[in-house]
Amino acid sequence: MDKSKLLDQSGALGEDRMLLAKVLDRAEQAARRNIPTATDFLSPQQQTLALDLLRRAGVPESAYLRTGGYDGAERALILFLPDWMEPESTESPIRCLRTVFRVEEKVNHRDLLGSLMGLGIVREKVGDILVGPDSADLLVLDTVTDFLLSSWTSAGRAKLTVAEIDPSHLHMPEIKCEEVRDTVSSLRLDAVASTGFRMARSKAADLIASGRVQVNWRECTKPDKLLVEGDTVSARGFGKFQLAEVGGVTKKGRTAIVVKRYV
């Protein structure tokens, strides 16, 4: 594969281009050395870019799998498999940790991530962080597991007790969201985003044009893009929502929608 040409075709720049180059390196390494290789954890947007690139490069889907350590994981890595290895026989580089703290400490996702960064752990080594009232389960790469077990003792003023757990014992927190019913003049992105992000349509259009909005984890700068039921829209600094339902048209010509806003 012509790496430079593939990267040019992807349109990725800066850090995204560097990331995609690493993905291609891992794919080549697995094929050339006939050993399993893996990327670091990728955000949903990065996963979309990487999978698009692999399809463009002609890498068969049987040659890799995407895993975040549990079904439905948001952050995931791509594991490349040699010809001789079946997915079910592959040893995952992902380990599961549970950190316990006192309920009254009210430790949140930001506290935990900040403490990890303070230890020098980069975001790419950590997958999802599943926070409960008195504990949090984390998916991490095996390369940082031993260090965290021995050195991660606090998050701010909260004292932490960390241990490794089996993936089958993960605590899955309840996903909090609210449903909002509304009518819109059309299913244009700016119109639906106005409901989803609770802002004026003109402000939503400006936000989209600024490049901060993604539709199904792909950047979209076109306010007039038409959405369909099931699309997920996210914006840096504003969270995300899903266009959960598209209903009928009212007598005034407006379309009924249900937006599921994640909180």
C-alpha positions in Angstrom: 0.0 0.0 0.0 1.2 3.5 -0.8 1.0 5.0 2.7 1.5 8.7 1.6 -1.2 8.4 -1.0 -3.7 6.8 1.3 -3.1 9.5 4.0 -3.5 12.2 1.3 -6.8 10.7 0.2 -8.0 10.6 3.8 -7.8 14.4 4.0 -6.5 14.1 7.6 -4.1 16.7 8.8 -1.9 17.2 11.9 -2.5 14.9 14.7 -5.1 12.9 12.8 -2.7 12.2 10.0 -0.1 11.0 12.5 -2.6 8.8 14.1 -3.7 7.2 10.8 0.0 6.7 9.9 0.4 4.7 13.1 -2.8 2.6 12.3 -1.3 1.7 8.9 2.0 0.8 10.6 0.2 -1.6 12.9 -1.6 -3.2 10.0 1.6 -3.6 8.1 3.4 -5.0 11.1 0.8 -7.7 11.7 0.9 -8.7 8.0 4.6 -8.6 7.6 5.7 -10.2 10.9 2.7 -12.5 11.2 2.0 -11.4 14.8 -1.0 -9.6 16.5 -0.6 -5.9 16.9 -2.9 -3.2 18.3 -3.4 0.5 18.3 -3.9 2.5 21.4 -7.4 3.4 22.5 -9.2 5.6 20.0 -12.1 8.0 20.4 -15.2 7.3 18.4 -14.2 9.9 15.8 -10.7 8.4 15.5 -12.2 5.0 15.1 -14.3 6.2 12.2 -11.3 7.8 10.5 -9.2 4.6 11.0 -11.9 2.2 9.8 -12.5 4.4 6.7 -8.7 4.3 6.0 -8.5 0.5 6.4 -11.3 0.0 3.9 -9.7 2.4 1.5 -6.4 0.5 1.9 -8.1 -2.8 1.1 -7.5 -4.4 4.4 -10.1 -7.2 4.8 -12.4 -6.9 7.8 -11.3 -10.4 8.9 -7.8 -9.1 9.5 -8.8 -6.9 12.5 -11.3 -6.4 15.2 -12.4 -3.4 17.2 -12.7 -3.9 21.0 -13.0 -1.6 24.0 -13.1 -4.4 26.6 -16.9 -4.8 26.8 -19.8 -4.6 24.4 -20.8 -1.0 23.7 -17.5 0.6 24.7 -17.1 4.1 23.4 -13.4 4.2 23.4 -11.8 1.2 21.6 -8.7 -0.1 20.0 -8.1 -1.9 16.7 -6.5 -5.3 17.1 -4.8 -6.6 13.9 -4.7 -10.4 13.5 -2.2 -12.5 11.5 -3.7 -15.1 9.1 -3.2 -18.0 11.5 -5.0 -16.4 14.5 -8.8 -16.6 15.2 -10.4 -13.7 17.0 -11.6 -15.9 19.9 -8.1 -17.1 20.6 -6.5 -13.7 20.7 -5.2 -12.4 24.0 -6.5 -8.8 24.5 -4.1 -6.1 25.5 -6.9 -4.6 27.6 -7.0 -5.0 31.4 -9.8 -4.0 33.8 -9.1 -2.1 37.0 -11.5 -1.1 39.8 -10.7 1.9 42.0 -12.7 2.2 45.2 -13.3 5.4 47.2 -15.7 6.8 49.8 -19.1 7.8 48.7 -18.8 11.2 50.3 -15.8 12.0 48.2 -18.1 12.3 45.2 -15.3 11.4 42.7 -16.3 12.0 39.1 -14.9 11.1 35.7 -12.9 14.4 35.5 -11.3 13.8 38.9 -10.1 10.3 37.8 -8.9 11.3 34.4 -7.0 14.3 35.8 -5.3 12.2 38.4 -4.2 9.8 35.7 -2.8 12.6 33.6 -1.0 13.8 36.7 0.8 10.4 36.9 1.9 10.9 33.3 -0.6 8.4 31.8 -1.6 9.7 28.4 -5.3 9.5 27.3 -4.5 7.0 24.6 -3.6 4.3 27.2 -7.0 4.5 28.9 -10.4 3.4 27.6 -13.8 4.0 29.1 -14.0 5.1 32.7 -17.2 3.8 34.3 -18.0 5.8 37.4 -20.3 4.7 40.2 -21.1 6.2 43.6 -18.2 4.5 45.5 -16.1 3.0 42.8 -15.0 3.3 39.1 -14.1 0.6 36.6 -11.5 1.5 34.0 -10.3 -0.2 30.8 -6.5 0.3 30.4 -3.7 -1.1 28.3 -1.6 -3.8 29.8 1.5 -1.7 29.4 0.3 0.7 32.2 -1.6 -1.7 34.4 1.2 -2.7 36.8 2.2 1.0 37.3 -1.3 2.0 38.1 -1.8 -0.9 40.6 1.3 0.2 42.5 1.2 4.0 42.1 -2.4 5.3 41.7 -3.4 6.1 45.2 -5.4 9.3 45.0 -7.6 11.6 42.9 -7.5 15.0 44.3 -8.1 14.6 48.0 -9.9 11.3 47.6 -7.9 8.2 48.6 -8.1 5.3 46.1 -7.8 1.6 46.4 -7.0 -0.1 43.1 -7.3 -3.7 42.1 -7.5 -5.7 38.9 -10.8 -7.4 38.1 -12.2 -9.8 35.5 -14.0 -8.1 32.6 -17.1 -10.1 33.4 -17.3 -8.2 36.8 -17.5 -4.7 35.3 -20.1 -2.4 36.9 -22.0 -0.7 34.1 -23.4 2.6 35.3 -26.9 3.7 34.1 -26.7 5.9 31.0 -28.4 9.2 31.9 -30.4 10.9 29.2 -33.5 12.9 28.7 -36.0 12.8 25.9 -37.1 16.1 24.3 -40.1 16.2 22.0 -40.3 19.1 19.6 -41.2 20.1 16.1 -38.8 21.5 13.5 -39.2 23.2 10.2 -37.0 20.5 8.6 -34.5 17.8 9.5 -31.6 20.1 8.7 -28.7 19.7 11.1 -28.9 23.3 12.3 -32.7 22.9 13.0 -32.3 19.7 15.0 -29.2 20.8 16.7 -31.1 23.9 18.0 -33.3 21.5 19.9 -30.6 19.0 20.8 -28.2 21.7 22.2 -30.9 24.1 23.5 -29.7 27.1 21.5 -31.0 29.4 18.8 -30.9 28.0 15.3 -28.5 30.8 14.2 -26.1 29.9 17.0 -26.3 26.2 16.1 -25.5 27.1 12.5 -22.4 29.1 13.6 -21.3 26.2 15.8 -21.6 23.8 12.9 -19.7 26.1 10.6 -16.9 26.4 13.1 -16.0 22.7 12.7 -16.9 21.7 16.2 -19.9 19.5 15.3 -19.8 15.8 14.3 -22.5 13.7 12.9 -22.0 10.0 13.6 -18.5 10.9 14.7 -17.6 12.6 11.3 -17.0 16.3 11.3 -19.8 18.2 9.5 -19.6 21.9 8.6 -22.8 22.0 6.6 -25.8 23.4 8.5 -28.1 22.1 5.8 -27.1 18.5 6.1 -30.3 16.4 6.4 -30.4 14.0 9.4 -32.2 10.7 9.6 -33.6 8.8 12.5 -30.8 7.2 14.6 -28.1 9.8 13.8 -25.9 10.9 16.7 -24.7 14.5 16.9 -22.0 15.7 19.1 -20.2 19.0 19.7 -17.1 19.9 21.7 -18.2 21.6 24.8 -21.9 20.9 24.3 -22.2 17.1 24.7 -24.2 14.8 22.3 -27.7 13.8 21.4 -29.4 11.3 19.2 -32.3 11.9 16.8 -34.3 9.1 18.4 -37.5 9.4 16.5 -38.9 11.2 13.4 -42.6 11.5 13.4 -45.2 12.9 11.1 -45.8 16.4 9.8 -48.1 18.8 11.6 -50.8 20.9 9.9 -48.3 23.8 9.9 -45.8 21.7 8.0 -43.4 21.1 10.8 -41.8 17.7 11.5 -42.3 16.1 15.0 -39.0 14.7 16.5 -37.8 13.1 19.7 -34.3 13.9 20.7 -32.5 11.8 23.3 -30.0 14.2 25.0 -27.2 12.6 27.1 -26.6 14.3 30.4 
